[in-house]
Amino acid sequence: MNTDNPKPEFSGASLSSANAAEDNVKQAAEETKVQEDRYRVLIEDVADGFYEVDLQGNFRFFNDALCRIFGYSRDEIQLRNFTEFMDEDNARIAYEAFNRIYRTESGIVDIKWEIARKDGEKRHLEISANLISDEDGHSIGFRGIARDVTDRVLAEQALKESETCALELSQTSRRAERRYRAFLSFLPDPVFVFNMDHTVSYLNPAFEKVFGWTLAELEGKIIPSFVPDDMKEKTRRGIKRLFEDKVLHGFETKRRTKDGRVLDIVIDGAIFYDIDNQPAGQVITLRDITREKRESRVNQALFRIAGALHRYRGLDGRLEFITREVRNLMSVEGASVILLDEEKKEFYFREAKYDDGKTGKKMKEIRFPVDKGVAGQVYRTGKPLVVPDTSKDPYFFGRVDEQSQYQTRNMVDVPLQIQDRLIGVLCAVNKKEGTFEKADVDLLAAIANYVALPIENASINEELKRSYQEVQSLNRAKDRVIHHLSHELKTPLSILSASMSILRKRLAGLEDLNWDRILKRAQKNLDRLLEMQYQIEDILREKDYKIYYMLSSLLDACSDELEVLVSENLGEKEIIDRLRRHIEALFGPHDSPSEEIRLDQFVEARIQELNPRFAHRRCRVNTRISEVTAIWIPPDVLAKIFDGLVRNAVENTPDSGTITISVRAGKLGPELVVKDSGVGISEENQRLLFENYFTAYDTMQYSSRSPYDFGAGGKGFDLLRMRIFSERYHFKLNMRSRRCDVLDNDAETCPGDAAACNRSARTPECLESGGTTVTVQFYPADRFDK
């Protein structure tokens, strides 16, 4: 009998269960591998260094990125203390930070380290750290991220341009998964993980903070409206690059937040793979650079404005450039510069640029009271003002829109200030996308602060130009009046002079000679008037001789009748020729041709001619004449210059005084020097003499003194005429004068004789107390084109 137990039969169910268990284990292993691979990619391929140190600061765990940052291999870093990679000051800062974390059990994300790499290069790190605890809650070390921000630190020193390192994927395990999730939870930049179908599998808290969506809202879903329409094509190119290169660094684009704001961001990303080495998804980190780009745009705009403002000298050109820049920078429909008319207490649009060119022209015709509108509120407070909706704002002044036939929806006004004085308002209206934000106000205020002074300078320059043009207009009017008076005086003075000559002839036969004294006095004053008229003519001469040609033509037409008339009444012959010569002398052209003149010979001869005219004066005239080269000048002009200098010297010098006339060779050519020991001229009057018809003495003295008498006249016309001559005939005129020390002011006069001076004890003291020296610097004749 067979007592053996029967062999059990094959059980299909049991085998099936065993296979299922085996499949479950395999599936779990695959999932674990995916998870491990996902977080391995995050840790080992990330651009930032991940580290763990014990409580003594010795490195226990770190990724390859930390090795790259420090410039050492794993073996060279493992178990070494962090203080060995930095100087004493940075080691102290790091120690204090870790000590604070240990005491407070709170993480820190803004520790700054400066380390020395193996090759000696200094690198700036931004460190975050948290306390590590074991299962019993005991602190066992620190864990954190070491980010190399050297480029950012260096860029901030220039224009704060930076770009952070990108996130790469790395190898991990289940234990690492918890570690890396803890790491991602305090990473300051937004991070999310996409599945291959672009649905979200993970978001870190920073993503929620920046973009507004939570993981609960988006897990397993596509982020709605995340990519702006104008960025979709660029995004497709970026995804293509990511799958081709497996990683993506520094991809700059834009993304929309939950509340509709559009941010400028930089994307770093990497692909992670499943157990079969097939792409399983994407790990993406985003850095918000909106503020950095805005600041960069502001800096670039200010730099561009600074570089261009000097090209616009006029106020209108400068304001047009500013409003154009504001429109482009802020993306608005219109920008304007509203200036303050302090006299009328009104605002006016000095420049306005709108998308619709007609609106700008209409705006420039509008004025409104200084206490009205948004500009009025800015004027009262001195602070910027944003109006999100003009229909709801109490300060908005609707009359401007009515007059310009334009609808303002929103606006921002900022003050244009020079120190504590407001000169106007810089205005931007109707933002094309969204509403005005604080960043827009900051941008407009920065531009306003930068351009306020150039606007004020251009305004002042414009006023100065306008004033100068008015002065020029008045000058021209003054010249016309003086010309008119000069011509009007010439004819009656000439007739009076001729009448005096006729009268003298008629009275010559009378026995009573008392009339002679009266006629001499009249002739003296008439001669002074004629001299003044000739001086004015020299100063204001123009090439217009209509009076001469008119009188000459009349004389030709009436010559026979005049000859008969004169012959019958006066019995004189050839009177017509005499009249013609007289008219030509008075009204005819006076073009004086220049010629070569020996100044030394001319002066010697001229002194002999002038001596009899002041022979009645007791002044000593000394001459120091040296032989010099010839000069190029009209003889009559040189005679007027020399005669005027001598006459003024004699009239300005009291009796017993000296006058020295010198001709010498100067550095540039012959020089004529006339020096007197007279009463001199004060500094104030010296400035006026060359610019105005100004005399050194009271004009009441003219009626009682003859030419060359002491104090007979002033230097005004002579010196002014010489100045005109100097410009016309190319010589230089210089005067040095010292007012007599014993005369208290310009009104006090000298007695006219040094011996009679009651202020000085001796005559030499009187003669040394004042005086004037006039130097005329001529150029040699060979320097001129003849």
PyMOL commands that set and color helices and strands:
alter all, ss='L'
color gray80, all
select helices_A, chain A and resi 12-44+64-70+74-77+82-85+88-104+150-158+174-185+205-211+215-218+229-245+290-309+315-330+357-363+373-381+390-392+399-404+438-507+514-540+546-557+559-570+575-587+599-614+635-652+683-689+699-703+716-729+754-756+763-768+781-783
alter helices_A, ss='H'
color red, helices_A
select strands_A, chain A and resi 49-54+59-62+108-116+122-133+139-148+191-195+200-203+247-256+262-273+279-288+332-341+346-354+367-369+385-387+411-418+421-431+595-598+620-625+630-633+658-665+670-676+732-738+771-777
alter strands_A, ss='S'
color yellow, strands_A
deselect
rebuild
show_as cartoon
